[in-house]
Amino acid sequence: MFNSLLIKGEILKIVKTKSFLFSLVILLIIILTSGWINLNSLNDNDWKKQYSEEITEDLKLISKETNPDNKFVQKIKDEIAIKQYHLEHNIPPSETEGVLGFVKKYSGITSFISIIIMLYASNIITKEINWGTLKMLLVRPLSRSSILLGKFSSLLLLGLTLYLFAITLLFILGFCIYGLDNFFTKTIYIQDNIIIEGHLGYEIFKILLTNFILLISYSSLAIMISVVINNSSIAVLVVLSVFIFGGTLASYFEEYSWSYILYFSNLDLVTSITNNEIPYIKVIILMVYTLIFLSISLAFFSRKKYQSL
């Protein structure tokens, strides 16, 4: 079903473009700038004073709430408890100490990588149509499903490579800044109203894994839209809108019991992980949507008469 030469060729076509090189330069600049900012802020970091002030402000905030049992108040109370635990046990915040803390702090760079992959997914078929190369591709002894899935796989492989590249570079920068001091920094979280000390490396792994799951789903959505309507611009617009405003859309429907099955109600995987929830149901729902998106893409791509384009 998958052709390694097709996947390799697709990746080479992407990495040789000026747009990819430009994106790579931007990625490097963001990562290096993050390291420079972190290095310059080392001497200015008084986390104990900062936490004490934040606890005071949070207590004032929840004292003004009329409903002490709502989710917002409970979240603030959990944050206060975690900060107090840090202070009482002299445990610095994970994001301010050590290599892994640095990696976690800037792991959000993977969102930029996801946007890059989504943009390529939006035009991976339409560009072949516009360049007139799709007909040449279709005459090869490969099924249309193999072609489309090969292109999709090449995007995922490229995305995974960029993820590993970014995390490796962050790790190297973190090592240059902190050395191996505080390498086994702890992360503090609340589970079942109990404060627990966890390992930061495992949390970073979960964050990266959930981000990659989101990348898979977003890419399948982008490909589906572009294949169905042959318009990469609309595909980019829709996918970026879901990426940016998905949480806002989900909030409009959260009062309904069936809202959990909506696509954009399951896009907060990273938030769930950082709150130490294990979003198995969300992952399953997203994977179901991904299979639906790919099935629709395959159905349209297999039946369209591209020879006339």
Salt bridges, closest charged atoms under 4 A:
GLU10 OE1 - LYS13 NZ 3.31
GLU10 OE2 - LYS127 NZ 3.55
GLU10 OE1 - LYS151 NZ 2.73
GLU54 OE1 - LYS83 NZ 2.81
ASP58 OD2 - LYS83 NZ 3.54
GLU95 OE2 - LYS104 NZ 2.99
GLU128 OE2 - LYS13 NZ 2.67
GLU128 OE2 - LYS151 NZ 2.82
GLU197 OE1 - LYS186 NZ 2.86
GLU203 OE2 - LYS104 NZ 3.06
ASP268 OD1 - LYS282 NZ 3.10
